[in-house]
Amino acid sequence: MIAGLYRRYAPELVRYIRKYTEDQAAAEDIVQEAFLRAFRGFADYRGGSPRAWILTIVRNCHHSWWQDQKRSR
């Protein structure tokens, strides 16, 4: 399931997050981290739109990344 979501949504999500990070490598890392969290938390998935579920995780990962960037400045 997660592998299928990755193949289907990862390119779109990287493009989406890249708009905010302005860094391709950071966007790829954020999306990769999101899919790792999705894999670990798959038991908590309650159904519904898988795209919305993974997008929420990606947004949360981006927020964490942004907080880390602010702290390191």
C-alpha positions as CSV (number, residue, x, y, z in Angstrom):
1,M,0.0,0.0,0.0
2,I,2.7,2.5,1.0
3,A,4.8,1.7,-2.0
4,G,1.9,2.3,-4.3
5,L,1.2,5.6,-2.6
6,Y,4.8,6.6,-3.0
7,R,4.9,5.8,-6.7
8,R,1.6,7.6,-7.3
9,Y,2.0,10.7,-5.1
10,A,5.7,11.3,-4.3
11,P,6.6,13.3,-7.5
12,E,3.5,15.6,-6.9
13,L,4.3,16.0,-3.3
14,V,8.0,16.9,-3.9
15,R,6.9,19.6,-6.4
16,Y,4.4,20.9,-3.8
17,I,6.9,21.1,-0.9
18,R,9.7,22.5,-3.2
19,K,7.6,25.6,-3.5
20,Y,8.1,26.2,0.2
21,T,11.6,25.0,0.7
22,E,13.1,26.3,-2.5
23,D,15.4,23.4,-2.3
24,Q,14.9,20.2,-4.3
25,A,17.0,18.0,-1.9
26,A,15.2,19.2,1.1
27,A,11.8,18.7,-0.5
28,E,12.8,15.1,-1.4
29,D,14.0,14.5,2.1
30,I,10.7,15.8,3.6
31,V,8.6,13.6,1.4
32,Q,10.8,10.6,2.1
33,E,10.4,11.3,5.9
34,A,6.7,11.6,5.4
35,F,6.4,8.2,3.8
36,L,8.5,6.7,6.5
37,R,6.1,8.1,9.1
38,A,3.2,6.8,7.0
39,F,4.7,3.4,7.0
40,R,5.3,3.4,10.7
41,G,1.8,4.8,11.4
42,F,-0.1,2.8,8.8
43,A,-2.1,0.9,11.5
44,D,-3.6,4.3,12.5
45,Y,-4.9,5.0,9.0
46,R,-8.7,5.2,9.3
47,G,-9.6,5.1,5.6
48,G,-10.7,8.0,3.6
49,S,-8.6,9.7,0.9
50,P,-5.1,8.3,1.0
51,R,-3.9,11.4,-0.8
52,A,-5.3,13.7,1.9
53,W,-3.7,11.4,4.6
54,I,-0.2,11.5,3.1
55,L,-0.5,15.2,2.3
56,T,-1.2,15.9,6.0
57,I,1.8,13.9,7.0
58,V,4.0,15.8,4.4
59,R,2.7,19.1,5.7
60,N,3.6,18.0,9.3
61,C,7.1,16.9,8.2
62,H,7.6,20.3,6.4
63,H,6.5,22.1,9.6
64,S,9.1,20.1,11.6
65,W,11.7,20.8,8.9
66,W,10.9,24.6,9.0
67,Q,11.1,24.7,12.8
68,D,14.6,23.0,12.6
69,Q,15.7,25.6,10.0
70,K,14.6,28.4,12.3
71,R,16.4,27.0,15.3
72,S,19.7,26.5,13.3
73,R,19.9,30.1,12.2
